Amino acid sequence: MLSGDFLVLVIVSGLIASPIAFYFLHSWLEKYDYRITIGPAVFVLTALAALVITLVTISWQAIRAATANPVKSLRTE
């Protein structure tokens, strides 16, 4: 449940950022003499990398919280 909420946020942010990034990158690359095009594969791979990083981070934090000793945490407060 926890990772699902974060994944939805990452997907929505990717859907918002991809067209904006495409517009700015396309206009920036048009200024050069040797022009290249940006395909959708760049944005798909970037979105997948962001999803993997999000899942690894959430999993790592969940494992740390599950294995933490609550007594040790309460002593420091």
C-alpha positions in Angstrom: 0.0 0.0 0.0 2.8 2.4 0.9 4.7 1.9 -2.3 1.6 2.1 -4.4 0.9 5.7 -3.2 4.5 6.7 -4.0 4.5 5.0 -7.4 1.3 6.9 -8.4 3.1 10.2 -7.5 6.2 9.3 -9.5 4.1 8.2 -12.5 2.0 11.4 -12.4 5.2 13.5 -12.1 6.7 11.7 -15.1 3.6 12.3 -17.2 3.7 16.0 -16.4 7.5 16.4 -16.8 8.0 14.4 -20.0 6.2 16.8 -22.4 7.7 19.8 -20.8 11.2 18.3 -21.0 10.6 17.3 -24.6 9.6 20.8 -25.6 12.6 22.4 -24.0 15.1 19.8 -25.2 13.7 19.9 -28.7 14.0 23.7 -28.9 17.5 23.6 -27.4 18.8 21.0 -29.8 17.5 22.9 -32.8 20.1 25.6 -32.2 23.0 23.3 -33.1 24.3 22.7 -36.6 24.3 18.9 -36.3 20.8 18.2 -35.1 19.6 15.0 -33.5 16.1 13.9 -32.5 14.9 12.8 -29.1 12.8 9.6 -29.2 10.3 8.5 -26.7 12.7 5.7 -25.5 14.7 8.3 -23.6 11.7 9.3 -21.6 10.4 5.8 -21.1 13.8 4.6 -19.8 14.0 7.6 -17.5 10.6 6.9 -16.1 11.5 3.3 -15.5 14.7 4.3 -13.7 12.7 6.7 -11.5 10.3 3.9 -10.6 13.1 1.5 -9.8 14.8 4.0 -7.6 11.5 4.8 -5.8 10.8 1.1 -5.2 14.3 0.4 -3.9 14.2 3.4 -1.6 10.8 2.6 -0.2 11.8 -1.1 0.3 15.0 -0.2 2.0 13.3 2.2 4.4 10.5 -0.3 5.2 13.1 -3.0 5.9 15.0 -0.6 8.2 11.8 0.3 10.1 10.8 -3.3 10.5 14.1 -4.5 11.8 14.7 -1.5 14.1 14.7 -2.0 17.9 11.9 0.2 19.3 13.5 0.2 22.8 16.6 1.8 21.3 14.5 4.5 19.6 12.6 5.3 22.8 15.7 5.7 24.8 17.0 8.5 22.7 13.8 10.5 22.9 
